[in-house]
Amino acid sequence: MAHTEAAALADVSTLRDRIDLVDTEIRALMERRRELSREIQRTRMAEGGTRTDFTREMRVISPYSESYGRQGTAVAMALLEICRGESA
């Protein structure tokens, strides 16, 4: 029984390591998205537009909501807030 428990703990540890890698990838993608978002904001504002395009944001939120429900909406809104920058 102890051998089975040790194997299970090793499996859990390996799976957690894989989750850690996915989390690292997610953060890298979020940073890439933030850079692109800031470039769009700078371009739009340089042309006299607004910093935020709420119609576009609703199109971003929708797939998250459809895939994950209320929690997906919260994730999308947090992502948008992170990518807007500090003076949104």
Backbone hydrogen bonds, N-H to C=O, Kabsch-Sander energy under -0.5 kcal/mol:
donor,donor_aa,acceptor,acceptor_aa,energy
5,E,1,M,-2.3
6,A,2,A,-2.5
7,A,3,H,-2.3
8,A,4,T,-2.4
9,L,5,E,-2.5
10,A,6,A,-2.2
11,D,7,A,-2.4
12,V,8,A,-2.6
13,S,9,L,-2.5
14,T,10,A,-2.4
15,L,11,D,-2.6
16,R,12,V,-2.6
17,D,13,S,-2.1
18,R,14,T,-1.9
19,I,15,L,-2.2
20,D,16,R,-2.6
21,L,17,D,-1.8
22,V,18,R,-2.1
23,D,19,I,-2.9
24,T,20,D,-2.0
25,E,21,L,-2.2
26,I,22,V,-2.7
27,R,23,D,-2.4
28,A,24,T,-2.1
29,L,25,E,-2.4
30,M,26,I,-2.7
31,E,27,R,-2.3
32,R,28,A,-2.1
33,R,29,L,-2.7
34,R,30,M,-2.6
35,E,31,E,-2.3
36,L,32,R,-2.1
37,S,33,R,-2.7
38,R,34,R,-2.5
39,E,35,E,-1.9
40,I,36,L,-2.3
41,Q,37,S,-2.6
42,R,38,R,-2.6
43,T,39,E,-2.4
44,R,40,I,-3.0
45,M,41,Q,-2.8
46,A,42,R,-2.3
47,E,43,T,-1.3
48,G,45,M,-1.8
49,G,44,R,-2.8
54,F,52,T,-0.7
57,E,53,D,-2.2
58,M,54,F,-2.0
59,R,55,T,-1.5
60,V,56,R,-1.7
61,I,57,E,-2.5
62,S,58,M,-2.1
64,Y,60,V,-0.7
65,S,61,I,-2.4
66,E,62,S,-2.7
67,S,63,P,-2.1
68,Y,64,Y,-2.8
69,G,65,S,-2.2
71,Q,68,Y,-0.8
72,G,68,Y,-0.6
73,T,69,G,-1.9
74,A,70,R,-2.0
75,V,71,Q,-2.3
76,A,72,G,-2.7
77,M,73,T,-2.6
78,A,74,A,-2.2
79,L,75,V,-2.6
80,L,76,A,-2.6
81,E,77,M,-2.2
82,I,78,A,-2.5
83,C,79,L,-2.4
84,R,80,L,-1.7
85,G,81,E,-0.9
88,A,85,G,-0.6
